[in-house]
C-alpha cells in the first residue's frame, strides 16, 4: 500500500485562490504507480471534494482520502 499526501508533499500549491488542476507530473507519477497491480495507491488531501474528483477522473486507478 502506498499512501501519498498531495499538498506540500507531491505538490506545492502556489496560488490557493485559483481552482485546482491536477499537476501533470503528479498525474503521471500516480498513473505509473497505479498501473502496477501489486500497488494500492491512496492520495490523502484536504482539498474540496470537487477538486479531488478531477484527480480521480485523471487517474482512476488510485483511491482518494
C-alpha positions in Angstrom: 0.0 0.0 0.0 1.3 3.4 -0.9 -0.2 6.5 0.9 0.8 9.8 -0.5 0.0 13.3 0.8 -0.8 15.6 -2.0 -0.5 19.2 -0.6 3.1 20.2 0.2 4.4 16.7 -0.5 3.7 15.8 -4.1 2.6 19.3 -5.0 3.0 22.8 -3.5 0.0 25.0 -4.2 1.4 28.3 -5.2 -1.9 30.1 -5.7 -4.5 28.8 -3.3 -7.2 31.0 -4.6 -7.0 29.5 -8.2 -9.1 26.4 -8.9 -7.4 23.1 -8.7 -6.0 21.4 -11.8 -4.1 18.2 -11.2 -0.4 18.8 -11.9 0.8 16.9 -15.0 3.9 15.5 -13.3 2.0 14.3 -10.3 -0.7 12.7 -12.5 1.9 10.8 -14.5 3.6 9.5 -11.3 0.3 8.3 -9.9 -0.6 6.6 -13.2 2.7 4.7 -13.2 2.2 3.6 -9.6 -1.5 2.8 -10.1 -0.9 0.6 -13.2 1.2 -1.8 -11.2 -1.4 -4.3 -9.8 0.8 -5.0 -6.8 0.3 -1.4 -5.6 -2.7 0.1 -3.8 -2.3 3.8 -4.1 -4.2 6.3 -2.0 -3.8 10.1 -2.1 -4.6 12.0 1.0 -5.7 15.6 0.6 -7.5 18.4 2.3 -8.8 19.8 -1.0 -12.5 20.1 -1.5 -14.3 17.1 -2.9 -14.8 18.6 -6.4 -11.1 19.1 -6.7 -10.3 15.6 -5.8 -12.9 14.2 -8.2 -10.8 15.8 -11.0 -7.8 13.8 -9.8 -9.9 10.7 -9.7 -11.0 11.2 -13.3 -7.4 11.7 -14.4 -6.2 8.6 -12.6 -9.0 6.1 -11.8 -6.5 3.5 -10.5 -5.9 5.4 -7.3 -8.0 5.9 -4.2 -8.7 9.3 -2.7 -9.0 10.2 1.0 
